[in-house]
C-alpha cells in the first residue's frame, strides 16, 4: 500500500461521524455449522468490510451482530442477522426503525446461485428472486427499494440436486479464492453506494 493509499484510508475512517446514515446487511446463518457455506457469503462480505474499516461487528442488538463505523465519510451500521436466513427481515427492520432511516438507505449483501462463484451484480431495487432472506426483508420493510449486491456462489450441479443442500455446502479451494477476490470488489462497491453512487458502482462492477 502506498503512502497516498494509506492517507486516503485513514482519512475515510476519521471523517464523517454523526448519526447512522446507512445500514449494510450481510445475510447468512449463525453458528459454526454454517461457516464458509455458500449461503453465508453475505456474512463473509461484512467481515471484509469490517476489516477494511476497523469496525468491530460484535454487539448484540436487533437480534443481530452489529457494529458501526465510518465508510468513505459516511457513518454506517454493519449488520449480521442472527435470526437465520428466512427471518432476516426481523433484524433489518428493527435496525431501520430504530435509526429512522428509509428502506432505500439499506444495502444488502447475499448469495446468488445464478452467477458463477466470485461474480457480483449490483441492483438498486427489485424482487426477491426466490431468495428467502430477501423475501423476508421485503415482507418486514414492506418495500423492495433497498439496494443489493448479489454474490455468485454457482449453480446446482444438476436440476435434481436439492437446493437447500447446495446452498449449505462449502466451496472448494479454487472457489474460495474467487470469493475472496469478489469481496474486495464488494468493499469498493459499498464505498460508492453509501455515498449515493449506486449507478457508478453498477457501471464499474456489474
N, C-alpha and C positions, 0 to 999 in steps of 0.2 A: 504494500500500500504506500502510495506517495504521500509526501507531506501535505500536498493540497487535498488529497482524498481524506486524510486524517482530520484536517481542519474542517472540511465540509461535514464530516460525520459528527464531530464534536459540536459544531455549530447547530446542526439539526437537533441534537439531543438537548442542548442548553436553551434553545429559543422556544417560543411558544408558551405553553402553560395555560392557566386559566381553566375554565370548565371543560369537561369532556365534550368533544365535538363529533367524534366518530367512534363507532363500535365495530371492531374487526373480529369476526367469529370464525373459528375453525371447527368443523364438525368431526365427530368421532365417537367412540365408545370408551368409557373409563375403565381402568384396570389393566394389569399386566397381560391378561388373557388376550387383549385386543391390540397390544403394542405392535407397531410395524405391519398391521394388516392394511389391505387396500382401502377399507372403509375409514381408516384413521389418518389419511394423508392431510386432512384439514388440521388435525392436531399437530402434525409434524410441521406444517407450514407456519402455524402460530409459533412453534418453537424456534423456527428460523428467524421470524420477525423479532421475537423477544430477544434472541441472541444478538441480532444486529443492533438493536437499540437499547440494550441493557435493561430490559423490562422483566421484572420477576412476576411470572404468572402463577402465583401461589396462594392467593387469598380466596377463601371460600365465601362466595356471595352469589346471589341469584341462582342457586343450585348449579353453580359452575365454579371453575377455577378462573380467576381474573387477575389482571394486572394493568396498571395504567402508566403511560409514559408519553413522551413526545416523539412523533414521527414526522419528519420534514416540517417542523414548526407547528404541528397540529397535535393537541393533546388527545390521545386515543385510549380506548379501553380494549384490551385483548381478552377474548373470552373462549374458554373451552368447556362447553356444557357437560355436566355430569349426569344428565337425565337419561342417557342413552339416546342413540340416534333418532328414534322415532318420536321422541318428545323434546327435541332440541328447541322448539319454539317457546317452550315454557321459560327457559333461561334467557333466551334472546329478548322476548317481550318484557320480561321483568327488568332487565337492564335498560332497555329502551325507555320504558315508562319511568323508571327512577330518574334518568337523566333528561327526561322530557325532550327526546330527540324525535325527528321524523324517521319514518321507515327508510327513507332514501339515504339516511346517514349511517346505514348498516352495510357492511361489506362481509360477504360470507365466502369462505374457502371450503371446497368439498370435492369429493371424488366423483369421477365420471367414467363409466365403462365404455363410452362412445369414442374415446380418444386413446391413442397409444400411451403407454407409460411415459411421463415426462412432458407431454404436450399440455399446454394450458389454453383456455379460452375465457375471455372476459366478456361479461354481459352487464348492461345497465339495469335490466329487469327481465322478468319472464316467468313462465310457469314452472311447476316442479319437475316436469320431465321424467316423472316416475321415481324421483329420489325422495325417500321418506323424510329425511331431515329437512329438505327444502319445503316439502309439503307441510310439515309441522310448523315451520316458521311462517309460511303464508297463512295457515289457519290461525295461528296465535296473534299475528300482527294485523291480519285482515287485508293485507296488501301484497303485491308482487313487485313493488317498486324499489327493492333493495338490490344493489349491485352484487355481483358474484364473480368469483374466479373458479372455474372448473379445472380440476387437475386430473389428467388422464391416468387411469390405472389399468387400461387394457380390457379388451372384450373377453367374455367367457370362452373357454376352449371349444365349446360346441353349444348348439342350441339347447340340447338336453341337459347341459350342466346346470346344477342348482345355483341360482343367483346368490342366495344367502351364503352358501358355501364359498362361492367365488370371492365375494367382497370381504369375507372374513379370512381369506387366505393371505399368505405373506408373499412378498416379492422375492424373486431370485436376485443374486448379487448384481447382475447387469442392470436390472430394472431399478435397484436401489440407487445406483449411480445416476440414472436418468432422473429419478425423483429428486435427488439432492440438487442436481443442476436446475431442475424446474423451480425448486424453492428459491433459488437465487433470483430467478425472474419474478416470482411471486412477490418477493421483498421489494424489488424495484417497481413493480406494478402498484403495489399498495402505497408506496411513497407518492405516486402520482394521484391515485384515486382519493386519498384523504384530502388532497388539495383541489378536489372537484375537477380533476383532469382524467375522467374515465375514458373519454373518447381517445385521448392521446395514448393512454395505456392500451386500449384496444388496438389502435393502429400500430403500436410498437411491438406488442406481444402476441396478438392473435395470429 
